[in-house]
């Protein structure tokens, strides 16, 4: 092993210092910024191992390449390519990565005695540092890049949105997975910034009074349903609290129609989780806590749908976001149905990446019985959304296609990344709903 001394502070100071280059995004064309990031990526891949191994962590010196050193410029390159006409979003996410993640590590190591309950490797101090320092850096950079846009965003977006994005990124960083922070932090921050950029401030002012009137009733109804679900042992206490928040959000945003669609997917998941429970328990593949759904499961399966429901009312494009909302719920519900039916009654299970036969419950495994049940669930959920008036009949096929392809993508990611600890089941479920929503909207835009 290479015994040269390693300074984590020096590494993080370089990490933070490279973020200064984000100020260039205001004046560089997108292709110029992309070339800059590509040059940094090439340098870190081929030159850094020769001249800068002193900043490598001991474990990195045993790998073909240092993951963080390579993923940082790769993340910047992806930000520039994905947001070529929104340098403020790319710069703000870069700032959250540079200052937020950098200061999180430095302060967390010094003052992080109190640990995050669900991930003892992360500290409360480190998460607060990511939120405060990352949000501040993102706000400065978003404000700095405003003049580069043909239509400048509102000041509330430039100053406030980066703090929301940094808060979400800090939460994502605490998820107990091995996905490199140089990818998860800017990726989640950029996604939140983009979503907030879709909000029309004028619509917020118009819709706020009606939302305020719906809120007390929506909260009371969801609290009652959550209490019943908790007493029926279908959710945990934390799951009930998250259910109240998500259910209330959806009820306020898309009224009782959206809430009924949410309830139908939850009911399908809860019922199928109890089916064949004895067999699942004997095989050791039953859901934890006897099938009771926790907070992480609620967020993973319905969190994206709640965000889409809000944006369906706060952005000028209502129909695409309602399709995304429906597809996300259909994907989450159908995937759970497929998994639970497959584990309960599946005769043979095959790994999606190789079609090799595997044990029931294996991540990435598919059975004929489960796949058919999942497809049927997607069709029924999409059809119910049509009946409720959430989507037009012509969008039904797009929702079913999105839900099906999202589940297949989740299975492929589970077969390749979950076993390595890079992603966990809840992360996969969230990605399933997001991918399904994106695919459904893309298909719907072609033929609607």
C-alpha positions in Angstrom: 0.0 0.0 0.0 1.1 3.6 -0.7 2.2 5.0 2.6 2.4 8.7 1.6 0.6 10.9 4.1 -2.9 12.0 3.2 -4.5 15.3 4.2 -8.3 15.2 4.1 -8.4 19.0 4.7 -6.1 19.7 1.7 -8.4 17.5 -0.4 -11.5 19.3 0.7 -9.9 22.8 0.2 -9.2 21.8 -3.4 -12.8 20.5 -3.6 -14.1 23.8 -2.4 -11.6 25.9 -4.4 -12.5 24.3 -7.7 -16.0 25.6 -7.1 -14.7 29.2 -7.8 -14.7 28.2 -11.5 -18.5 28.1 -11.3 -18.4 32.0 -11.6 -17.2 31.5 -15.2 -20.6 30.0 -16.2 -22.1 33.5 -16.4 -19.8 34.5 -19.3 -18.8 31.2 -21.0 -21.0 29.7 -23.7 -22.3 26.3 -22.6 -19.9 24.5 -24.9 -17.0 26.4 -23.5 -18.0 25.4 -20.0 -18.4 21.8 -21.1 -14.9 21.8 -22.6 -13.5 23.2 -19.3 -15.2 20.4 -17.3 -14.1 17.8 -19.9 -10.5 19.0 -19.6 -10.7 18.7 -15.8 -12.1 15.2 -16.1 -9.3 14.1 -18.5 -6.7 15.7 -16.2 -8.1 14.0 -13.1 -8.2 10.7 -15.0 -4.8 10.6 -16.6 -2.6 13.3 -15.0 -3.7 13.5 -11.4 -2.6 9.9 -10.6 1.0 11.0 -11.6 1.2 14.4 -9.9 -1.4 14.6 -7.2 -1.7 11.2 -5.4 -0.9 13.0 -2.1 -4.6 14.1 -2.0 -5.8 10.5 -2.6 -7.3 8.6 0.3 -5.5 5.4 1.1 -8.4 3.3 -0.3 -8.4 5.3 -3.5 -4.7 4.4 -4.1 -5.7 0.8 -4.5 -8.4 1.5 -7.2 -7.9 2.0 -10.9 -9.1 5.6 -10.4 -10.1 7.7 -7.4 -13.8 7.9 -7.5 -14.4 11.3 -6.0 -11.6 12.9 -8.0 -13.2 11.7 -11.2 -16.8 12.0 -10.3 -16.5 15.7 -9.3 -15.6 17.0 -12.8 -18.0 14.4 -14.3 -20.8 15.9 -12.3 -20.0 19.4 -13.4 -19.8 18.2 -17.0 -23.3 16.6 -16.7 -24.7 19.8 -15.1 -23.5 21.9 -18.0 -24.8 19.5 -20.6 -28.2 19.0 -19.0 -28.7 22.7 -18.3 -27.0 24.4 -21.3 -29.5 27.4 -21.2 -29.7 27.6 -17.4 -26.2 28.4 -16.1 -27.7 29.6 -12.9 -29.0 26.1 -12.1 -25.7 24.4 -13.1 -23.7 27.0 -11.1 -25.9 26.8 -8.0 -25.7 22.9 -8.0 -22.0 23.2 -8.5 -21.7 25.6 -5.5 -23.8 23.2 -3.3 -21.4 20.4 -4.2 -18.2 22.5 -3.7 -19.0 24.5 -0.6 -21.7 22.4 0.9 -20.2 18.9 0.5 -16.7 20.3 1.3 -17.6 22.1 4.5 -19.9 19.2 5.5 -16.9 16.9 5.6 -14.5 19.4 7.3 -16.9 20.5 10.0 -18.5 17.1 10.4 -15.1 15.5 11.2 -14.3 18.1 13.8 -17.7 18.7 15.5 -19.9 15.8 14.4 -20.3 14.0 17.7 -24.1 13.8 17.3 -24.9 11.3 14.6 -27.8 10.9 12.2 -30.1 8.2 13.7 -30.6 6.3 10.4 -27.0 6.6 9.3 -24.3 6.6 12.0 -21.6 7.5 9.5 -23.1 11.0 9.0 -23.4 13.7 11.6 -26.0 16.4 12.3 -23.3 19.1 12.2 -22.1 17.9 8.8 -25.7 18.0 7.4 -26.2 21.4 8.8 -23.0 22.6 7.2 -24.1 21.2 3.8 -27.4 23.0 4.1 -26.0 26.4 5.3 -22.8 26.6 3.3 -24.1 24.9 0.2 -27.3 27.0 0.2 -25.3 30.2 0.6 -22.8 29.3 -2.2 -25.7 28.2 -4.4 -27.6 31.5 -3.8 -24.5 33.6 -4.6 -23.8 31.7 -7.8 -27.5 31.7 -9.0 -27.7 35.4 -8.4 -24.4 35.9 -10.2 -25.6 34.1 -13.3 -28.9 35.8 -13.6 -27.7 38.3 -16.2 -26.7 35.5 -18.5 -30.4 34.4 -18.9 -32.6 36.0 -21.6 -35.4 36.1 -19.1 -34.0 36.5 -15.6 -35.7 34.4 -12.9 -37.3 36.0 -9.9 -35.1 37.0 -7.1 -36.9 34.6 -4.7 -35.8 31.8 -7.0 -32.1 32.9 -7.2 -31.9 33.5 -3.4 -34.3 31.0 -1.9 -34.3 28.0 -4.2 -30.7 27.0 -3.6 -31.3 26.7 0.1 -34.2 24.4 -0.6 -32.0 22.4 -3.0 -29.2 22.3 -0.4 -31.7 21.0 2.3 -32.8 18.2 0.0 -29.2 17.4 -0.9 -28.3 17.2 2.7 -31.1 14.7 3.3 -30.1 12.7 0.3 -26.5 12.5 1.6 -27.7 10.9 4.8 -29.3 7.9 2.9 -27.2 4.9 3.9 -26.0 4.0 0.4 -22.6 4.0 -1.3 -23.4 6.2 -4.2 -20.6 8.8 -4.3 -21.6 12.2 -2.8 -20.1 14.0 -5.8 -22.9 12.5 -7.9 -25.8 12.4 -5.4 -25.4 15.9 -4.0 -25.3 17.9 -7.2 -27.8 15.6 -8.9 -30.5 16.0 -6.2 -29.8 19.7 -5.9 -30.1 20.3 -9.6 -33.3 18.3 -9.8 -34.9 20.4 -7.0 -33.7 23.7 -8.6 -35.1 22.6 -12.0 -38.5 21.7 -10.4 -38.6 25.0 -8.5 -37.8 26.9 -11.8 -41.1 25.6 -13.1 -43.1 27.4 -10.5 -45.1 30.4 -11.6 -45.2 33.0 -8.8 -48.4 34.5 -10.1 -50.1 31.1 -9.9 -48.9 30.8 -6.3 -50.6 34.0 -5.4 -53.9 33.1 -7.1 -54.1 29.6 -5.7 -52.9 30.2 -2.2 -56.3 31.2 -0.7 -58.0 28.1 -2.0 -55.2 25.9 -0.8 -55.4 27.4 2.6 -59.1 26.6 2.8 -58.5 23.0 1.8 -55.6 22.4 4.2 -57.5 21.9 7.5 -60.0 19.4 6.1 -57.3 17.6 4.1 -55.1 17.3 7.2 -57.9 16.1 9.4 -59.0 13.4 6.8 -55.4 12.2 6.3 -54.7 12.1 10.0 -57.8 9.9 10.5 -56.8 7.6 7.7 -53.2 7.4 9.0 -54.5 6.5 12.5 -56.7 3.7 11.1 -53.8 2.4 9.0 -51.5 2.5 12.0 -54.1 0.6 14.2 -54.5 -1.9 11.4 -50.7 -2.4 11.5 -50.3 -1.6 7.8 -47.9 1.4 8.6 -45.4 2.3 11.3 -45.7 5.4 13.4 -43.2 7.2 11.2 -44.9 5.9 8.1 -48.2 7.3 9.4 -46.7 10.8 9.9 -45.2 10.8 6.4 -48.5 9.5 5.0 -50.3 12.4 6.6 -47.8 14.9 5.0 -47.9 13.3 1.5 -51.7 12.7 1.6 -52.4 16.3 2.7 -50.1 17.7 0.0 -51.8 15.7 -2.7 -55.3 16.5 -1.4 -54.6 20.2 -1.3 -52.9 20.2 -4.8 -55.2 18.0 -6.8 -58.2 17.7 -4.6 -60.1 14.5 -3.8 -59.4 12.9 -7.2 -55.7 12.8 -6.6 -56.2 11.7 -3.0 -58.4 8.8 -4.1 -55.8 7.7 -6.7 -53.2 7.8 -3.9 -55.4 5.7 -1.7 -56.0 3.1 -4.3 -52.3 2.5 -4.8 -51.7 2.4 -1.0 -54.5 -0.1 -0.7 -53.2 -2.3 -3.5 -49.7 -2.3 -1.9 -51.0 -3.0 1.6 -53.3 -5.9 0.5 -50.7 -7.6 -1.6 -48.0 -7.2 1.1 -50.2 -9.4 3.3 -50.9 -12.0 0.6 -48.9 -15.2 1.0 -47.3 -13.8 4.1 -46.7 -17.2 5.6 -44.7 -18.4 2.5 -42.8 -15.1 2.4 -41.9 -15.4 6.0 -40.7 -19.0 5.7 -38.5 -18.1 2.7 -37.2 -15.1 4.6 -38.4 -12.6 2.0 -41.3 -11.0 3.8 -41.3 -7.2 4.2 -39.8 -6.0 7.5 -42.2 -5.3 10.4 -44.8 -7.8 9.1 -45.4 -5.8 5.9 -45.9 -2.5 7.7 -44.8 0.4 5.6 -42.4 2.9 7.1 -41.5 6.6 6.4 -38.8 5.7 3.9 -41.1 3.5 1.9 -43.8 6.2 1.8 -41.4 8.8 0.5 -39.8 6.4 -2.0 -43.1 5.3 -3.5 -45.2 8.5 -3.3 -42.8 11.4 -2.7 -42.2 12.1 -6.4 -45.9 11.9 -7.0 -46.5 14.5 -4.3 -44.0 16.8 -5.9 -45.6 16.3 -9.3 -49.1 17.1 -7.8 -47.8 20.4 -6.5 -46.2 21.3 -9.8 -49.4 20.5 -11.7 -51.0 23.5 -9.9 -48.0 25.8 -9.5 -46.6 25.6 -13.1 -48.3 26.7 -16.3 -48.1 23.1 -17.7 -50.8 21.3 -15.7 -51.5 18.3 -18.0 -47.9 16.9 -18.2 -47.5 17.1 -14.5 -50.8 15.3 -13.9 -49.5 12.5 -16.3 -46.3 12.5 -14.3 -48.3 12.3 -11.0 -50.4 9.4 -12.3 -47.4 7.5 -13.8 -45.4 7.8 -10.6 -48.3 6.4 -8.5 -48.9 3.6 -11.1 -45.2 2.7 -11.1 -45.0 2.6 -7.3 -48.2 0.7 -6.9 -47.7 -1.8 -9.8 -44.1 -2.5 -8.7 -45.1 -3.4 -5.2 -47.9 -5.5 -6.5 -45.6 -7.3 -8.9 -43.0 -7.9 -6.2 -45.4 -9.1 -3.6 -47.4 -11.4 -5.9 -44.2 -12.7 -7.4 -42.9 -13.6 -3.9 -46.2 -15.1 -2.8 -47.0 -17.2 -5.9 -44.2 -17.0 -8.4 -43.1 -20.4 -9.5 -39.8 -19.3 -11.1 -37.8 -16.1 -10.8 -35.3 -14.8 -13.4 -32.7 -12.1 -13.1 -33.6 -9.3 -15.5 -30.0 -8.7 -16.6 -29.1 -12.3 -17.5 -32.4 -14.2 -17.3 -30.6 -16.7 -15.0 -33.0 -18.4 -12.5 -32.6 -16.9 -9.0 -34.1 -17.3 -5.6 -37.5 -15.5 -5.1 -37.0 -12.1 -3.5 -33.6 -11.5 -5.2 -33.1 -7.9 -6.2 -33.6 -7.6 -9.9 -35.6 -10.8 -10.1 -38.8 -11.1 -12.2 -41.4 -13.8 -12.3 -44.2 -14.3 -14.9 -46.9 -14.2 -12.2 -45.5 -11.0 -10.6 -45.0 -9.3 -14.0 -48.5 -10.0 -15.1 -50.0 -8.8 -11.8 -47.9 -5.6 -12.0 -49.0 -4.9 -15.5 -52.6 -5.4 -14.5 -52.2 -3.1 -11.5 -50.7 -0.4 -13.8 -53.6 -0.6 -16.2 -56.2 -0.5 -13.4 -54.5 2.5 -11.7 -54.2 4.4 -15.0 -57.8 3.6 -15.9 -58.9 4.8 -12.4 -57.1 8.1 -13.1 -59.0 8.5 -16.4 -62.3 7.9 -14.5 -61.3 10.5 -12.0 -60.6 13.0 -14.7 -56.9 13.4 -13.8 -55.7 12.3 -17.3 -57.4 12.0 -20.7 -58.0 8.5 -22.1 -55.3 8.9 -24.7 -52.7 9.2 -22.0 -53.6 5.8 -20.4 -51.2 3.9 -22.6 -48.4 6.3 -22.0 -48.8 5.9 -18.2 -48.8 2.1 -18.5 -45.7 2.1 -20.7 -44.0 4.5 -18.3 -44.9 2.4 -15.2 -43.8 -0.8 -16.9 -40.5 0.5 -18.2 -39.8 2.2 -14.9 -40.2 -1.1 -13.1 -37.9 -2.8 -15.6 -35.3 -0.1 -15.1 -35.6 -0.5 -11.4 -35.0 -4.2 -11.6 -32.0 -3.7 -13.8 -30.5 -1.2 -11.3 -31.3 -3.5 -8.5 -29.6 -6.4 -10.1 -26.4 -4.4 -10.7 -26.2 -1.8 -8.0 -28.2 -2.9 -4.9 -26.1 -5.9 -4.1 -23.0 -3.7 -4.0 -24.7 -1.2 -1.6 -24.5 1.6 -4.1 -28.3 1.9 -4.0 -30.9 0.5 -1.6 -34.5 -0.6 -2.1 -36.0 2.7 -1.2 -33.7 4.6 -3.5 -34.6 2.2 -6.3 -38.3 2.7 -5.7 -38.0 6.5 -5.9 -36.0 6.2 -9.1 -38.7 3.8 -10.5 -41.4 6.5 -10.0 -39.2 9.3 -11.4 -38.2 7.3 -14.5 -41.8 6.1 -15.1 -43.1 9.7 -14.9 -40.4 11.0 -17.3 -41.1 8.2 -19.8 -44.9 8.6 -19.6 -44.7 12.4 -20.2 -42.3 11.8 -23.1 -44.7 9.3 -24.8 -47.7 11.4 -24.1 -46.1 14.5 -25.7 -45.7 12.5 -28.9 -49.3 11.5 -29.5 -51.4 13.9 -27.4 
